[in-house]
Amino acid sequence: MTVAKYLRLSSEDSDLRQSGREESNSIVNQRNLLDAFIDRTPDLSGSKVLEFCDDGWSGKSFERPAIKELLEQTRQGMIHCIIVKDMSRFGRDYLTVGNYISKVFPFLGVRFIAVNDGIDSIRPRDIDSLDTSFKALLYDLYSRDLSRKTRSARRFRAQKGEYLGARPLYGYVKDSERKNHLIIDPPAAEIVRHIFSMVGGGMSIAQTAKTLNQQQIPTPMQYKISAGAFVNWHCVSKENFWTEAAVLRVIRDEQYTGSTVYGRRYYDIIGQSHSVKVSKKDWIIVPDVHEPIVSREEFDQAQAALKEYKERDVATGTKTKIRCGVCGHAMERHNTKQPYYDCRTLRVTDRFPCPPEKIPEQEIHAALLDSLRSMAQMAVDMDKLLREQQKEKVHDVAAMRRTLTALQEQVAQLKQQTKSQYEAFALGEIGKEAYLAVKAMARQKEEILSEQISKLELSMEQAQLTDSNEDGLAGKLRPYLDVEQLTEDILDDLLEQVLVFSGGRIEIQWKFRDELEKLRQMVNSER
């Protein structure tokens, strides 16, 4: 059996990560608590133990790297038991947490334990108990109340001119003597002045980015990594370079004049990734807080130069999914009479052999339309074939269910046998070696039975597909067999991304590709 320990600390919790430390005290304490629990629990002691840790991630969202890896391994049948300190460590979203505990984990046969809450899903009453639901709801309400209070406190501090960014603005470092205050970082500040000088002198944004790349000036990401910053950077290319967007972020940031700016985006709940843009009139701007890198006159001169530069809206929806297959950046959509896409990377660097062609939007949409119809037809055909293959097995479901019950009873007996032997060992009736021998033999038999149960459950699941599979992939894609036009909603729901290469070659990646592969495997397994 494989046991997974999950540890989490939010950046909003009291025990925040300190500079230069790899993990917080709270994480260490959680680890010690769970290790002690495993050691003193007979049916867990000696199991293979894996650890998953999200240090500095909010529990309101499940977009956390370690929890995503844990859940993926759980779906693949690699995890048999998940242990957390309490339910809030697993997550603070009442609906999502409740769904995992009461539906997903029982379906997967995964045991869930919240140590301090006294919850163990091996006891059926714990899964849907009022206590469990009430605690999950309390954590959800607590998270929302905490977000409201945190937002109010941060606005108050912002109005006093405190810098509240998670990381210092490029060109500055955090003042070690004065909390939430910035001081100039001379090497990076010189690069910022260089950028304002070029743009203020009439150089275009694209030419400015290209010049920075030709001069091999490090990007903000490269500079901070070289300075030893411990940050998980998210970028589309490992070979980072100056882009027009990176130059614009510098030029348009009023904080380089010595002001602090807060509230440019609004987050409904602190820690969630979803946010909305806030009108500039609602920002909190406090002037003359820290030493400026550029004067107000230099800043205004650069803004005046940008008037000739058509400000592009931030790409959203499907436009962000059309990407260069070489550099990985989103391609730019040109809203001409016949819209087309091209890769802007070629304008700022020659490091990548990006496609130089203009790709008509009509060609991309035609390829997407043909591909979606083909994928829908494939899913429907395979579903039909699977149904025909399974017709002969429908009458076997009852027999399989009886066999499954018998196997589950054998597992329960083995667990009871191990428990009885542990009690005998604790009372001194048998020796340690005898107890460990019985425990090892029982575990070996239990693993064999568990494998038989998994295979039987899969066979039952496949057999029952003959009754109805309209909620599956075939049912989901059936409406698109003869679709005539792709809407934004359709593409947002189904499309992962489109990669464009030289010569007009494109690669389409659908969100349902894993489901389609699973359906194909089920069909092949019946042959």
Beta strands, then each sheet from edge to edge (+ up, - down):
strand 1: 2-9
strand 2: 48-55
strand 3: 81-84
strand 4: 111-114
strand 5: 119-120
strand 6: 172-174
strand 7: 182-184
strand 8: 260-262
strand 9: 265-266
strand 10: 276-277
strand 11: 284-286
strand 12: 322-324
strand 13: 332-334
strand 14: 340-342
strand 15: 359-360
strand 16: 495-500
strand 17: 506-510
sheet 1: 2+ 1+ 3+ 4+ 5-
sheet 2: 6+ 7-
sheet 3: 8+ 11-
sheet 4: 9+ 10-
sheet 5: 12+ 16+ 17-
sheet 6: 13+ 14- 15+
end
